Amino acid sequence: MRVTALRPAALGALALCLSASPTVQAANVSAGQAEAKEAAKSLGNCTPAKVEVMSYVTGRSGQTVFKVGCTEDKDTFVLVQCRSRICTLLR
């Protein structure tokens, strides 16, 4: 049995692909939460409390849908869709 070693450049690229994806995704969601809170406050007349990720789509035109709870009423919430850094109110 013959084992072939990876070249250092290929090994570095493989490590970057495996490790960068979750970190980059988490950073995008964290930045989107602040944008979603701002959209809920300005567009939805809602003082934001808890923010939950309802859906997250990766790719070239990735988007995240957040459920932002309002402090005015326990059961009141708004849905905010963020694409890149642009967020719009869904409900």
GROMACS elastic network, one bead per residue, 0.5 to 0.9 nm:
[ bonds ]
;  ai    aj funct       b0    kb
    6     9     6  0.81575   500
    6    10     6  0.62483   500
    6    11     6  0.59440   500
    7    10     6  0.52989   500
    7    11     6  0.61288   500
    7    12     6  0.86319   500
    8    11     6  0.50424   500
    8    12     6  0.60928   500
    8    13     6  0.86300   500
    9    12     6  0.51448   500
    9    13     6  0.62417   500
    9    14     6  0.86380   500
   10    13     6  0.51201   500
   10    14     6  0.61363   500
   10    15     6  0.86177   500
   11    14     6  0.51214   500
   11    15     6  0.62085   500
   11    16     6  0.86363   500
   12    15     6  0.51241   500
   12    16     6  0.61540   500
   12    17     6  0.86900   500
   13    16     6  0.50585   500
   13    17     6  0.62280   500
   13    18     6  0.86848   500
   14    17     6  0.52068   500
   14    18     6  0.62626   500
   14    19     6  0.86326   500
   15    18     6  0.52106   500
   15    19     6  0.60207   500
   15    20     6  0.82098   500
   16    19     6  0.53555   500
   16    20     6  0.55741   500
   16    21     6  0.83144   500
   17    20     6  0.57164   500
   17    21     6  0.65605   500
   18    21     6  0.64996   500
   18    22     6  0.83024   500
   19    22     6  0.66696   500
   19    23     6  0.70944   500
   20    23     6  0.53194   500
   20    24     6  0.58753   500
   20    25     6  0.84263   500
   21    24     6  0.52565   500
   21    25     6  0.60545   500
   21    26     6  0.85511   500
   22    25     6  0.50824   500
   22    26     6  0.60327   500
   22    27     6  0.85455   500
   23    26     6  0.51702   500
   23    27     6  0.61879   500
   23    28     6  0.86666   500
   24    27     6  0.50963   500
   24    28     6  0.62134   500
   24    29     6  0.87111   500
   25    28     6  0.51424   500
   25    29     6  0.62797   500
   25    30     6  0.86518   500
   25    58     6  0.80102   500
   26    29     6  0.51566   500
   26    30     6  0.61212   500
   26    31     6  0.86156   500
   27    30     6  0.50996   500
   27    31     6  0.61453   500
   27    32     6  0.84211   500
   28    31     6  0.52388   500
   28    32     6  0.60017   500
   28    33     6  0.86664   500
   28    84     6  0.82549   500
   29    33     6  0.61925   500
   29    53     6  0.81066   500
   29    56     6  0.82962   500
   29    64     6  0.73379   500
   30    33     6  0.52231   500
   30    34     6  0.70373   500
   31    34     6  0.56202   500
   31    35     6  0.67018   500
   31    36     6  0.88339   500
   31    85     6  0.81261   500
   32    36     6  0.59434   500
   32    37     6  0.85571   500
   32    64     6  0.76407   500
   32    66     6  0.86159   500
   32    82     6  0.66702   500
   32    83     6  0.86571   500
   32    84     6  0.80320   500
   32    85     6  0.67698   500
   32    86     6  0.87627   500
   32    87     6  0.81698   500
   33    37     6  0.61561   500
   33    38     6  0.86189   500
   33    51     6  0.69054   500
   33    52     6  0.84898   500
   33    53     6  0.85525   500
   33    66     6  0.75029   500
   33    82     6  0.89857   500
   34    37     6  0.51802   500
   34    38     6  0.63403   500
   34    39     6  0.87352   500
   35    38     6  0.51314   500
   35    39     6  0.62251   500
   35    40     6  0.86572   500
   35    82     6  0.78195   500
   35    85     6  0.70328   500
   35    86     6  0.76890   500
   35    87     6  0.65718   500
   36    39     6  0.50607   500
   36    40     6  0.61052   500
   36    41     6  0.85605   500
   36    51     6  0.82427   500
   36    65     6  0.87541   500
   36    66     6  0.68665   500
   36    67     6  0.87212   500
   36    68     6  0.75306   500
   36    79     6  0.87247   500
   36    80     6  0.59324   500
   36    81     6  0.75932   500
   36    82     6  0.70826   500
   36    86     6  0.89983   500
   36    87     6  0.62748   500
   36    88     6  0.81366   500
   36    89     6  0.86049   500
   37    40     6  0.51065   500
   37    41     6  0.61727   500
   37    42     6  0.86649   500
   37    46     6  0.87934   500
   37    47     6  0.81851   500
   37    48     6  0.57976   500
   37    49     6  0.84354   500
   37    51     6  0.77131   500
   37    68     6  0.70139   500
   37    80     6  0.85701   500
   38    41     6  0.51163   500
   38    42     6  0.60938   500
   38    43     6  0.81765   500
   38    48     6  0.82719   500
   38    87     6  0.87945   500
   39    42     6  0.52590   500
   39    43     6  0.54034   500
   39    44     6  0.69236   500
   39    45     6  0.89752   500
   39    80     6  0.72292   500
   39    87     6  0.63741   500
   39    88     6  0.66507   500
   39    89     6  0.67786   500
   40    43     6  0.55694   500
   40    45     6  0.65165   500
   40    46     6  0.55422   500
   40    47     6  0.72464   500
   40    48     6  0.66605   500
   40    68     6  0.70596   500
   40    70     6  0.85785   500
   40    77     6  0.89819   500
   40    78     6  0.67586   500
   40    79     6  0.81010   500
   40    80     6  0.70648   500
   40    88     6  0.86611   500
   40    89     6  0.69899   500
   41    44     6  0.57236   500
   41    45     6  0.51985   500
   41    47     6  0.55270   500
   41    48     6  0.65846   500
   42    45     6  0.59241   500
   42    46     6  0.76670   500
   43    46     6  0.80600   500
   43    88     6  0.80502   500
   43    89     6  0.66862   500
   44    47     6  0.86935   500
   44    78     6  0.69910   500
   44    89     6  0.68627   500
   44    91     6  0.80721   500
   46    49     6  0.89231   500
   46    68     6  0.86010   500
   46    69     6  0.80932   500
   46    70     6  0.53799   500
   46    71     6  0.73964   500
   46    72     6  0.73850   500
   46    76     6  0.87608   500
   46    77     6  0.79154   500
   46    78     6  0.78108   500
   47    69     6  0.81342   500
   47    70     6  0.53085   500
   47    71     6  0.56868   500
   47    72     6  0.70219   500
   48    51     6  0.76093   500
   48    68     6  0.61346   500
   48    69     6  0.58211   500
   48    71     6  0.63322   500
   48    77     6  0.86149   500
   49    68     6  0.68478   500
   49    69     6  0.52820   500
   49    70     6  0.55024   500
   49    71     6  0.57260   500
   50    67     6  0.81016   500
   50    68     6  0.58406   500
   50    69     6  0.50867   500
   50    70     6  0.75314   500
   50    71     6  0.86877   500
   51    66     6  0.65143   500
   51    67     6  0.57642   500
   51    69     6  0.63576   500
   52    65     6  0.86356   500
   52    66     6  0.55429   500
   52    67     6  0.51334   500
   52    68     6  0.64990   500
   52    69     6  0.83673   500
   53    56     6  0.71542   500
   53    64     6  0.71368   500
   53    65     6  0.61283   500
   53    67     6  0.63277   500
   53    68     6  0.88335   500
   54    64     6  0.75564   500
   54    65     6  0.54058   500
   54    66     6  0.53778   500
   54    67     6  0.62523   500
   54    79     6  0.87075   500
   55    63     6  0.80993   500
   55    64     6  0.56720   500
   55    65     6  0.52215   500
   55    66     6  0.72641   500
   56    62     6  0.75526   500
   56    63     6  0.60003   500
   56    65     6  0.65790   500
   56    66     6  0.88875   500
   57    61     6  0.82737   500
   57    62     6  0.51019   500
   57    63     6  0.52546   500
   57    64     6  0.62914   500
   57    65     6  0.89274   500
   58    61     6  0.72725   500
   58    63     6  0.68385   500
   58    64     6  0.86010   500
   59    63     6  0.85330   500
   61    83     6  0.70624   500
   61    84     6  0.76764   500
   62    82     6  0.86498   500
   62    83     6  0.61717   500
   62    84     6  0.70231   500
   63    81     6  0.69691   500
   63    82     6  0.55485   500
   63    84     6  0.68841   500
   64    80     6  0.82569   500
   64    81     6  0.58061   500
   64    82     6  0.52508   500
   64    83     6  0.66564   500
   64    84     6  0.87585   500
   65    79     6  0.67650   500
   65    80     6  0.56198   500
   65    82     6  0.62711   500
   65    83     6  0.88984   500
   65    90     6  0.89392   500
   66    78     6  0.82371   500
   66    79     6  0.56710   500
   66    80     6  0.51811   500
   66    81     6  0.63633   500
   66    82     6  0.79505   500
   67    77     6  0.66013   500
   67    78     6  0.59105   500
   67    80     6  0.65236   500
   68    76     6  0.88021   500
   68    77     6  0.54550   500
   68    78     6  0.53656   500
   68    79     6  0.62453   500
   68    80     6  0.73484   500
   69    73     6  0.86271   500
   69    74     6  0.77250   500
   69    75     6  0.76810   500
   69    76     6  0.61983   500
   69    78     6  0.66247   500
   69    79     6  0.88767   500
   70    73     6  0.62725   500
   70    74     6  0.70062   500
   70    75     6  0.78849   500
   70    76     6  0.56124   500
   70    77     6  0.53455   500
   70    78     6  0.76146   500
   71    74     6  0.65017   500
   71    76     6  0.79030   500
   71    77     6  0.88592   500
   72    75     6  0.89649   500
   72    76     6  0.74627   500
   73    76     6  0.53147   500
   73    77     6  0.84657   500
   74    77     6  0.84004   500
   77    91     6  0.82366   500
   78    89     6  0.72853   500
   78    90     6  0.72250   500
   78    91     6  0.52208   500
   79    88     6  0.86853   500
   79    89     6  0.61275   500
   79    90     6  0.51925   500
   79    91     6  0.51470   500
   80    87     6  0.64591   500
   80    88     6  0.56479   500
   80    90     6  0.54793   500
   80    91     6  0.73301   500
   81    86     6  0.82806   500
   81    87     6  0.54513   500
   81    88     6  0.53931   500
   81    89     6  0.63919   500
   81    90     6  0.65781   500
   82    85     6  0.64410   500
   82    86     6  0.54827   500
   82    88     6  0.64534   500
   82    89     6  0.88807   500
   83    86     6  0.53956   500
   83    87     6  0.63653   500
   83    88     6  0.86887   500
   84    87     6  0.80899   500
